[in-house]
């Protein structure tokens, strides 16, 4: 079993981790974007990098903030214009599975 990288970071570099967490909290609490939009932007940025574990981790937060299946899919698709197909093929399947696991597959 692999150790959680954030737990390792906090244990091995507690002062740096504390400063990092402070930076994250200042972004989370800034007032320019609502929480749902912040989650969608984050998902799009991480999808552009092909970081499917980060996208997977943020899907529940996006949904809790009110993001819909279609909004998350669009956020991932937006990465096509800046990063090519990588984010779509690595992150879209997980997003679709996440939403479909709770509501059942969509009928076409």
N, CA, C and O atoms as CSV, one atom per row, in Angstrom:
chain,resi,resn,atom,element,x,y,z
A,1,UNK,N,N,0.834,-1.173,0.000
A,1,UNK,CA,C,0.000,0.000,0.000
A,1,UNK,C,C,0.882,1.240,0.000
A,1,UNK,O,O,1.876,1.307,0.722
A,2,UNK,N,N,0.506,2.223,-0.820
A,2,UNK,CA,C,1.285,3.448,-0.919
A,2,UNK,C,C,0.783,4.478,0.079
A,2,UNK,O,O,-0.415,4.592,0.337
A,3,UNK,N,N,1.727,5.221,0.630
A,3,UNK,CA,C,1.377,6.267,1.577
A,3,UNK,C,C,0.790,7.472,0.840
A,3,UNK,O,O,1.199,7.789,-0.277
A,4,UNK,N,N,-0.159,8.127,1.469
A,4,UNK,CA,C,-0.742,9.338,0.929
A,4,UNK,C,C,0.369,10.391,0.784
A,4,UNK,O,O,1.015,10.730,1.775
A,5,UNK,N,N,0.602,10.913,-0.424
A,5,UNK,CA,C,1.691,11.870,-0.629
A,5,UNK,C,C,1.551,13.142,0.206
A,5,UNK,O,O,2.555,13.716,0.629
A,6,UNK,N,N,0.322,13.585,0.447
A,6,UNK,CA,C,0.143,14.797,1.254
A,6,UNK,C,C,0.500,14.530,2.713
A,6,UNK,O,O,1.047,15.406,3.382
A,7,UNK,N,N,0.201,13.344,3.211
A,7,UNK,CA,C,0.572,13.005,4.578
A,7,UNK,C,C,2.091,12.938,4.715
A,7,UNK,O,O,2.654,13.397,5.709
A,8,UNK,N,N,2.740,12.369,3.722
A,8,UNK,CA,C,4.204,12.318,3.716
A,8,UNK,C,C,4.784,13.737,3.688
A,8,UNK,O,O,5.706,14.044,4.444
A,9,UNK,N,N,4.257,14.583,2.838
A,9,UNK,CA,C,4.674,15.982,2.735
A,9,UNK,C,C,4.545,16.672,4.095
A,9,UNK,O,O,5.469,17.358,4.533
A,10,UNK,N,N,3.409,16.494,4.757
A,10,UNK,CA,C,3.185,17.142,6.046
A,10,UNK,C,C,4.115,16.605,7.129
A,10,UNK,O,O,4.544,17.351,8.009
A,11,UNK,N,N,4.419,15.338,7.066
A,11,UNK,CA,C,5.307,14.743,8.071
A,11,UNK,C,C,6.764,15.145,7.845
A,11,UNK,O,O,7.476,15.460,8.798
A,12,UNK,N,N,7.202,15.135,6.601
A,12,UNK,CA,C,8.607,15.385,6.287
A,12,UNK,C,C,8.978,16.869,6.188
A,12,UNK,O,O,10.140,17.237,6.357
A,13,UNK,N,N,7.990,17.703,5.916
A,13,UNK,CA,C,8.263,19.135,5.781
A,13,UNK,C,C,7.104,19.923,6.396
A,13,UNK,O,O,6.390,20.632,5.686
A,14,UNK,N,N,6.918,19.802,7.706
A,14,UNK,CA,C,5.733,20.391,8.325
A,14,UNK,C,C,5.603,21.904,8.145
A,14,UNK,O,O,4.494,22.399,7.945
A,15,UNK,N,N,6.687,22.634,8.209
A,15,UNK,CA,C,6.599,24.097,8.056
A,15,UNK,C,C,6.233,24.482,6.623
A,15,UNK,O,O,5.446,25.403,6.403
A,16,UNK,N,N,6.802,23.781,5.663
A,16,UNK,CA,C,6.476,24.053,4.259
A,16,UNK,C,C,5.027,23.651,3.984
A,16,UNK,O,O,4.301,24.366,3.294
A,17,UNK,N,N,4.614,22.518,4.520
A,17,UNK,CA,C,3.232,22.058,4.338
A,17,UNK,C,C,2.255,23.049,4.955
A,17,UNK,O,O,1.202,23.321,4.379
A,18,UNK,N,N,2.591,23.585,6.112
A,18,UNK,CA,C,1.730,24.578,6.770
A,18,UNK,C,C,1.601,25.826,5.893
A,18,UNK,O,O,0.503,26.356,5.719
A,19,UNK,N,N,2.715,26.287,5.347
A,19,UNK,CA,C,2.678,27.464,4.464
A,19,UNK,C,C,1.873,27.160,3.192
A,19,UNK,O,O,1.101,27.998,2.726
A,20,UNK,N,N,2.058,25.976,2.648
A,20,UNK,CA,C,1.308,25.562,1.455
A,20,UNK,C,C,-0.190,25.544,1.746
A,20,UNK,O,O,-0.987,26.054,0.960
A,21,UNK,N,N,-0.568,24.952,2.883
A,21,UNK,CA,C,-1.981,24.892,3.265
A,21,UNK,C,C,-2.563,26.290,3.449
A,21,UNK,O,O,-3.722,26.526,3.109
A,22,UNK,N,N,-1.770,27.220,3.984
A,22,UNK,CA,C,-2.216,28.603,4.124
A,22,UNK,C,C,-2.467,29.245,2.772
A,22,UNK,O,O,-3.442,29.976,2.597
A,23,UNK,N,N,-1.590,28.974,1.818
A,23,UNK,CA,C,-1.772,29.490,0.461
A,23,UNK,C,C,-3.063,28.939,-0.147
A,23,UNK,O,O,-3.850,29.688,-0.726
A,24,UNK,N,N,-3.271,27.655,-0.017
A,24,UNK,CA,C,-4.476,27.031,-0.561
A,24,UNK,C,C,-5.722,27.647,0.072
A,24,UNK,O,O,-6.686,27.957,-0.628
A,25,UNK,N,N,-5.703,27.823,1.384
A,25,UNK,CA,C,-6.875,28.390,2.063
A,25,UNK,C,C,-7.136,29.829,1.625
A,25,UNK,O,O,-8.292,30.243,1.545
A,26,UNK,N,N,-6.089,30.593,1.341
A,26,UNK,CA,C,-6.308,31.966,0.883
A,26,UNK,C,C,-6.956,31.977,-0.494
A,26,UNK,O,O,-7.740,32.876,-0.799
A,27,UNK,N,N,-6.645,31.002,-1.318
A,27,UNK,CA,C,-7.278,30.896,-2.636
A,27,UNK,C,C,-8.733,30.432,-2.482
A,27,UNK,O,O,-9.634,30.974,-3.122
A,28,UNK,N,N,-8.951,29.434,-1.636
A,28,UNK,CA,C,-10.294,28.894,-1.427
A,28,UNK,C,C,-11.236,29.976,-0.896
A,28,UNK,O,O,-12.406,30.017,-1.278
A,29,UNK,N,N,-10.743,30.843,-0.029
A,29,UNK,CA,C,-11.612,31.842,0.592
A,29,UNK,C,C,-11.646,33.172,-0.155
A,29,UNK,O,O,-12.353,34.085,0.271
A,30,UNK,N,N,-10.909,33.310,-1.248
A,30,UNK,CA,C,-10.974,34.552,-2.019
A,30,UNK,C,C,-12.380,34.704,-2.590
A,30,UNK,O,O,-13.098,33.716,-2.744
A,31,UNK,N,N,-12.769,35.923,-2.899
A,31,UNK,CA,C,-14.160,36.200,-3.255
A,31,UNK,C,C,-14.417,36.375,-4.750
A,31,UNK,O,O,-15.568,36.589,-5.132
A,32,UNK,N,N,-13.418,36.296,-5.602
A,32,UNK,CA,C,-13.605,36.573,-7.022
A,32,UNK,C,C,-14.469,35.565,-7.759
A,32,UNK,O,O,-15.225,35.941,-8.655
A,33,UNK,N,N,-14.371,34.300,-7.401
A,33,UNK,CA,C,-15.148,33.239,-8.041
A,33,UNK,C,C,-15.926,32.482,-6.971
A,33,UNK,O,O,-15.464,32.330,-5.841
A,34,UNK,N,N,-17.101,32.016,-7.342
A,34,UNK,CA,C,-17.873,31.199,-6.412
A,34,UNK,C,C,-17.241,29.810,-6.316
A,34,UNK,O,O,-16.479,29.420,-7.201
A,35,UNK,N,N,-17.548,29.054,-5.253
A,35,UNK,CA,C,-16.919,27.733,-5.056
A,35,UNK,C,C,-17.101,26.775,-6.233
A,35,UNK,O,O,-16.170,26.049,-6.580
A,36,UNK,N,N,-18.276,26.760,-6.848
A,36,UNK,CA,C,-18.502,25.852,-7.979
A,36,UNK,C,C,-17.575,26.196,-9.134
A,36,UNK,O,O,-16.958,25.311,-9.726
A,37,UNK,N,N,-17.477,27.467,-9.449
A,37,UNK,CA,C,-16.605,27.882,-10.554
A,37,UNK,C,C,-15.155,27.560,-10.243
A,37,UNK,O,O,-14.422,27.118,-11.128
A,38,UNK,N,N,-14.728,27.768,-9.013
A,38,UNK,CA,C,-13.355,27.428,-8.626
A,38,UNK,C,C,-13.088,25.947,-8.845
A,38,UNK,O,O,-12.028,25.575,-9.349
A,39,UNK,N,N,-14.042,25.096,-8.471
A,39,UNK,CA,C,-13.863,23.655,-8.665
A,39,UNK,C,C,-13.787,23.314,-10.150
A,39,UNK,O,O,-12.953,22.505,-10.557
A,40,UNK,N,N,-14.644,23.918,-10.955
A,40,UNK,CA,C,-14.618,23.650,-12.396
A,40,UNK,C,C,-13.308,24.105,-13.021
A,40,UNK,O,O,-12.749,23.407,-13.867
A,41,UNK,N,N,-12.817,25.262,-12.615
A,41,UNK,CA,C,-11.533,25.752,-13.130
A,41,UNK,C,C,-10.413,24.808,-12.707
A,41,UNK,O,O,-9.552,24.461,-13.515
A,42,UNK,N,N,-10.424,24.395,-11.450
A,42,UNK,CA,C,-9.394,23.486,-10.961
A,42,UNK,C,C,-9.428,22.166,-11.728
A,42,UNK,O,O,-8.385,21.653,-12.134
A,43,UNK,N,N,-10.613,21.625,-11.922
A,43,UNK,CA,C,-10.745,20.377,-12.677
A,43,UNK,C,C,-10.205,20.556,-14.090
A,43,UNK,O,O,-9.493,19.689,-14.595
A,44,UNK,N,N,-10.536,21.667,-14.728
A,44,UNK,CA,C,-10.043,21.909,-16.085
A,44,UNK,C,C,-8.521,22.023,-16.105
A,44,UNK,O,O,-7.872,21.459,-16.986
A,45,UNK,N,N,-7.949,22.741,-15.149
A,45,UNK,CA,C,-6.486,22.889,-15.120
A,45,UNK,C,C,-5.805,21.541,-14.894
A,45,UNK,O,O,-4.828,21.216,-15.569
A,46,UNK,N,N,-6.315,20.766,-13.954
A,46,UNK,CA,C,-5.705,19.466,-13.678
A,46,UNK,C,C,-5.927,18.492,-14.838
A,46,UNK,O,O,-5.059,17.669,-15.130
A,47,UNK,N,N,-7.072,18.581,-15.490
A,47,UNK,CA,C,-7.315,17.735,-16.665
A,47,UNK,C,C,-6.354,18.113,-17.784
A,47,UNK,O,O,-5.859,17.236,-18.491
A,48,UNK,N,N,-6.080,19.405,-17.956
A,48,UNK,CA,C,-5.133,19.840,-18.985
A,48,UNK,C,C,-3.757,19.231,-18.741
A,48,UNK,O,O,-3.000,18.991,-19.682
A,49,UNK,N,N,-3.440,18.986,-17.479
A,49,UNK,CA,C,-2.166,18.355,-17.128
A,49,UNK,C,C,-2.242,16.835,-17.202
A,49,UNK,O,O,-1.223,16.154,-17.082
A,50,UNK,N,N,-3.455,16.297,-17.400
A,50,UNK,CA,C,-3.621,14.848,-17.405
A,50,UNK,C,C,-3.579,14.249,-16.015
A,50,UNK,O,O,-3.309,13.057,-15.865
A,51,UNK,N,N,-3.842,15.056,-14.988
A,51,UNK,CA,C,-3.753,14.622,-13.595
A,51,UNK,C,C,-5.089,14.031,-13.146
A,51,UNK,O,O,-5.852,14.672,-12.422
A,52,UNK,N,N,-5.358,12.814,-13.581
A,52,UNK,CA,C,-6.640,12.188,-13.264
A,52,UNK,C,C,-6.859,11.965,-11.770
A,52,UNK,O,O,-8.002,12.079,-11.329
A,53,UNK,N,N,-5.834,11.651,-10.949
A,53,UNK,CA,C,-6.105,11.522,-9.515
A,53,UNK,C,C,-6.615,12.827,-8.889
A,53,UNK,O,O,-7.492,12.797,-8.026
A,54,UNK,N,N,-6.076,13.960,-9.316
A,54,UNK,CA,C,-6.554,15.243,-8.779
A,54,UNK,C,C,-7.973,15.524,-9.239
A,54,UNK,O,O,-8.801,15.993,-8.459
A,55,UNK,N,N,-8.259,15.237,-10.512
A,55,UNK,CA,C,-9.619,15.427,-11.010
A,55,UNK,C,C,-10.569,14.538,-10.218
A,55,UNK,O,O,-11.628,14.995,-9.788
A,56,UNK,N,N,-10.205,13.290,-10.022
A,56,UNK,CA,C,-11.050,12.358,-9.267
A,56,UNK,C,C,-11.303,12.870,-7.850
A,56,UNK,O,O,-12.420,12.767,-7.343
A,57,UNK,N,N,-10.284,13.415,-7.217
A,57,UNK,CA,C,-10.427,13.922,-5.855
A,57,UNK,C,C,-11.354,15.131,-5.785
A,57,UNK,O,O,-12.025,15.341,-4.775
A,58,UNK,N,N,-11.394,15.922,-6.847
A,58,UNK,CA,C,-12.196,17.143,-6.825
A,58,UNK,C,C,-13.614,16.959,-7.366
A,58,UNK,O,O,-14.435,17.866,-7.231
A,59,UNK,N,N,-13.918,15.833,-7.962
A,59,UNK,CA,C,-15.275,15.610,-8.462
A,59,UNK,C,C,-16.329,15.710,-7.359
A,59,UNK,O,O,-17.340,16.382,-7.563
A,60,UNK,N,N,-16.142,15.073,-6.199
A,60,UNK,CA,C,-17.154,15.217,-5.140
A,60,UNK,C,C,-17.283,16.660,-4.649
A,60,UNK,O,O,-18.384,17.118,-4.344
A,61,UNK,N,N,-16.166,17.369,-4.575
A,61,UNK,CA,C,-16.213,18.767,-4.135
A,61,UNK,C,C,-16.967,19.624,-5.147
A,61,UNK,O,O,-17.736,20.507,-4.767
A,62,UNK,N,N,-16.747,19.362,-6.435
A,62,UNK,CA,C,-17.446,20.108,-7.480
A,62,UNK,C,C,-18.943,19.829,-7.401
A,62,UNK,O,O,-19.755,20.749,-7.484
A,63,UNK,N,N,-19.302,18.571,-7.244
A,63,UNK,CA,C,-20.720,18.226,-7.159
A,63,UNK,C,C,-21.351,18.854,-5.922
A,63,UNK,O,O,-22.460,19.383,-5.994
A,64,UNK,N,N,-20.665,18.801,-4.805
A,64,UNK,CA,C,-21.182,19.396,-3.574
A,64,UNK,C,C,-21.373,20.907,-3.737
A,64,UNK,O,O,-22.279,21.489,-3.140
A,65,UNK,N,N,-20.518,21.539,-4.548
A,65,UNK,CA,C,-20.629,22.977,-4.793
A,65,UNK,C,C,-21.710,23.295,-5.820
A,65,UNK,O,O,-21.980,24.463,-6.098
A,66,UNK,N,N,-22.333,22.252,-6.388
A,66,UNK,CA,C,-23.437,22.456,-7.314
A,66,UNK,C,C,-23.124,22.197,-8.772
A,66,UNK,O,O,-23.977,22.429,-9.628
A,67,UNK,N,N,-21.925,21.724,-9.083
A,67,UNK,CA,C,-21.571,21.444,-10.478
A,67,UNK,C,C,-22.336,20.230,-10.988
A,67,UNK,O,O,-22.490,19.232,-10.284
A,68,UNK,N,N,-22.801,20.334,-12.203
A,68,UNK,CA,C,-23.525,19.232,-12.828
A,68,UNK,C,C,-22.574,18.376,-13.652
A,68,UNK,O,O,-21.434,18.756,-13.923
A,69,UNK,N,N,-23.069,17.230,-14.035
A,69,UNK,CA,C,-22.325,16.327,-14.921
A,69,UNK,C,C,-21.906,17.070,-16.189
A,69,UNK,O,O,-20.753,16.980,-16.612
A,70,UNK,N,N,-22.834,17.798,-16.790
A,70,UNK,CA,C,-22.553,18.507,-18.041
A,70,UNK,C,C,-21.509,19.602,-17.852
A,70,UNK,O,O,-20.660,19.804,-18.719
A,71,UNK,N,N,-21.566,20.310,-16.724
A,71,UNK,CA,C,-20.577,21.358,-16.461
A,71,UNK,C,C,-19.175,20.775,-16.297
A,71,UNK,O,O,-18.204,21.333,-16.807
A,72,UNK,N,N,-19.073,19.661,-15.588
A,72,UNK,CA,C,-17.767,19.023,-15.403
A,72,UNK,C,C,-17.240,18.511,-16.741
A,72,UNK,O,O,-16.063,18.690,-17.054
A,73,UNK,N,N,-18.096,17.883,-17.525
A,73,UNK,CA,C,-17.674,17.410,-18.848
A,73,UNK,C,C,-17.186,18.583,-19.695
A,73,UNK,O,O,-16.140,18.489,-20.338
A,74,UNK,N,N,-17.935,19.690,-19.700
A,74,UNK,CA,C,-17.508,20.860,-20.472
A,74,UNK,C,C,-16.168,21.397,-19.987
A,74,UNK,O,O,-15.322,21.774,-20.797
A,75,UNK,N,N,-15.967,21.436,-18.670
A,75,UNK,CA,C,-14.691,21.916,-18.128
A,75,UNK,C,C,-13.536,21.060,-18.634
A,75,UNK,O,O,-12.477,21.581,-18.986
A,76,UNK,N,N,-13.740,19.752,-18.671
A,76,UNK,CA,C,-12.696,18.851,-19.176
A,76,UNK,C,C,-12.514,19.034,-20.680
A,76,UNK,O,O,-11.385,19.055,-21.172
A,77,UNK,N,N,-13.607,19.166,-21.402
A,77,UNK,CA,C,-13.505,19.358,-22.856
A,77,UNK,C,C,-12.806,20.652,-23.219
A,77,UNK,O,O,-12.167,20.731,-24.268
A,78,UNK,N,N,-12.912,21.677,-22.369
A,78,UNK,CA,C,-12.242,22.957,-22.627
A,78,UNK,C,C,-10.726,22.783,-22.735
A,78,UNK,O,O,-10.049,23.612,-23.343
A,79,UNK,N,N,-10.203,21.727,-22.157
A,79,UNK,CA,C,-8.755,21.525,-22.187
A,79,UNK,C,C,-8.243,21.158,-23.572
A,79,UNK,O,O,-7.049,21.275,-23.845
A,80,UNK,N,N,-9.132,20.718,-24.440
A,80,UNK,CA,C,-8.726,20.349,-25.804
A,80,UNK,C,C,-8.008,21.485,-26.518
A,80,UNK,O,O,-7.047,21.249,-27.249
A,81,UNK,N,N,-8.465,22.709,-26.312
A,81,UNK,CA,C,-7.905,23.837,-27.056
A,81,UNK,C,C,-6.537,24.280,-26.556
A,81,UNK,O,O,-5.812,24.972,-27.271
A,82,UNK,N,N,-6.175,23.892,-25.339
A,82,UNK,CA,C,-4.885,24.315,-24.799
A,82,UNK,C,C,-3.916,23.168,-24.547
A,82,UNK,O,O,-2.705,23.383,-24.495
A,83,UNK,N,N,-4.427,21.968,-24.393
A,83,UNK,CA,C,-3.555,20.858,-24.021
A,83,UNK,C,C,-3.734,19.620,-24.884
A,83,UNK,O,O,-3.069,18.610,-24.652
A,84,UNK,N,N,-4.614,19.673,-25.867
A,84,UNK,CA,C,-4.834,18.508,-26.701
A,84,UNK,C,C,-5.723,17.476,-26.038
A,84,UNK,O,O,-6.470,17.781,-25.107
A,85,UNK,N,N,-5.635,16.277,-26.519
A,85,UNK,CA,C,-6.558,15.202,-26.147
A,85,UNK,C,C,-6.224,14.522,-24.810
A,85,UNK,O,O,-7.066,13.815,-24.256
A,86,UNK,N,N,-5.018,14.724,-24.292
A,86,UNK,CA,C,-4.563,13.980,-23.112
A,86,UNK,C,C,-5.529,14.090,-21.934
A,86,UNK,O,O,-5.900,13.073,-21.349
A,87,UNK,N,N,-5.937,15.299,-21.580
A,87,UNK,CA,C,-6.824,15.472,-20.433
A,87,UNK,C,C,-8.171,14.820,-20.631
A,87,UNK,O,O,-8.770,14.298,-19.690
A,88,UNK,N,N,-8.645,14.853,-21.867
A,88,UNK,CA,C,-9.950,14.261,-22.149
A,88,UNK,C,C,-9.879,12.750,-21.978
A,88,UNK,O,O,-10.740,12.165,-21.322
A,89,UNK,N,N,-8.879,12.116,-22.548
A,89,UNK,CA,C,-8.824,10.652,-22.475
A,89,UNK,C,C,-8.424,10.146,-21.094
A,89,UNK,O,O,-8.756,9.017,-20.731
A,90,UNK,N,N,-7.716,10.967,-20.319
A,90,UNK,CA,C,-7.318,10.498,-18.990
A,90,UNK,C,C,-8.299,10.873,-17.897
A,90,UNK,O,O,-8.359,10.195,-16.871
A,91,UNK,N,N,-9.075,11.940,-18.088
A,91,UNK,CA,C,-9.920,12.442,-17.008
A,91,UNK,C,C,-11.422,12.327,-17.266
A,91,UNK,O,O,-12.200,12.182,-16.324
A,92,UNK,N,N,-11.826,12.388,-18.505
A,92,UNK,CA,C,-13.256,12.329,-18.805
A,92,UNK,C,C,-13.898,11.010,-18.360
A,92,UNK,O,O,-14.991,11.032,-17.794
A,93,UNK,N,N,-13.256,9.869,-18.598
A,93,UNK,CA,C,-13.895,8.616,-18.166
A,93,UNK,C,C,-14.200,8.587,-16.667
A,93,UNK,O,O,-15.263,8.118,-16.261
A,94,UNK,N,N,-13.286,9.080,-15.853
A,94,UNK,CA,C,-13.493,9.089,-14.402
A,94,UNK,C,C,-14.647,10.012,-14.029
A,94,UNK,O,O,-15.454,9.678,-13.161
A,95,UNK,N,N,-14.728,11.163,-14.675
A,95,UNK,CA,C,-15.814,12.107,-14.389
A,95,UNK,C,C,-17.166,11.497,-14.745
A,95,UNK,O,O,-18.122,11.606,-13.976
A,96,UNK,N,N,-17.244,10.864,-15.895
A,96,UNK,CA,C,-18.498,10.239,-16.320
A,96,UNK,C,C,-18.870,9.110,-15.366
A,96,UNK,O,O,-20.027,8.995,-14.963
A,97,UNK,N,N,-17.895,8.277,-15.001
A,97,UNK,CA,C,-18.154,7.195,-14.037
A,97,UNK,C,C,-18.669,7.741,-12.708
A,97,UNK,O,O,-19.597,7.190,-12.116
A,98,UNK,N,N,-18.055,8.831,-12.250
A,98,UNK,CA,C,-18.450,9.417,-10.974
A,98,UNK,C,C,-19.919,9.817,-10.995
A,98,UNK,O,O,-20.677,9.454,-10.096
A,99,UNK,N,N,-20.317,10.553,-12.007
A,99,UNK,CA,C,-21.708,11.012,-12.058
A,99,UNK,C,C,-22.670,9.860,-12.372
A,99,UNK,O,O,-23.771,9.813,-11.824
A,100,UNK,N,N,-22.272,8.948,-13.235
A,100,UNK,CA,C,-23.152,7.838,-13.588
A,100,UNK,C,C,-23.294,6.833,-12.453
A,100,UNK,O,O,-24.322,6.161,-12.360
A,101,UNK,N,N,-22.300,6.714,-11.595
A,101,UNK,CA,C,-22.380,5.759,-10.487
A,101,UNK,C,C,-23.458,6.177,-9.486
A,101,UNK,O,O,-24.002,5.343,-8.763
A,102,UNK,N,N,-23.756,7.466,-9.454
A,102,UNK,CA,C,-24.760,7.952,-8.510
A,102,UNK,C,C,-26.156,8.020,-9.122
A,102,UNK,O,O,-27.158,7.943,-8.412
A,103,UNK,N,N,-26.213,8.166,-10.442
A,103,UNK,CA,C,-27.518,8.343,-11.073
A,103,UNK,C,C,-27.850,7.252,-12.081
A,103,UNK,O,O,-28.965,7.196,-12.598
A,104,UNK,N,N,-26.900,6.401,-12.355
A,104,UNK,CA,C,-27.070,5.394,-13.403
A,104,UNK,C,C,-26.669,5.980,-14.735
A,104,UNK,O,O,-26.739,7.196,-14.915
A,105,UNK,N,N,-26.246,5.141,-15.688
A,105,UNK,CA,C,-25.815,5.627,-16.997
A,105,UNK,C,C,-26.925,6.404,-17.697
A,105,UNK,O,O,-28.109,6.102,-17.542
A,106,UNK,N,N,-26.527,7.397,-18.457
A,106,UNK,CA,C,-27.501,8.182,-19.216
A,106,UNK,C,C,-27.950,7.383,-20.419
A,106,UNK,O,O,-27.153,6.683,-21.044
A,107,UNK,N,N,-29.197,7.486,-20.735
A,107,UNK,CA,C,-29.744,6.833,-21.922
A,107,UNK,C,C,-29.602,7.764,-23.105
A,107,UNK,O,O,-29.865,8.961,-22.985
A,108,UNK,N,N,-29.194,7.239,-24.244
A,108,UNK,CA,C,-29.082,8.066,-25.451
A,108,UNK,C,C,-30.142,7.724,-26.443
A,108,UNK,O,O,-30.199,8.322,-27.518
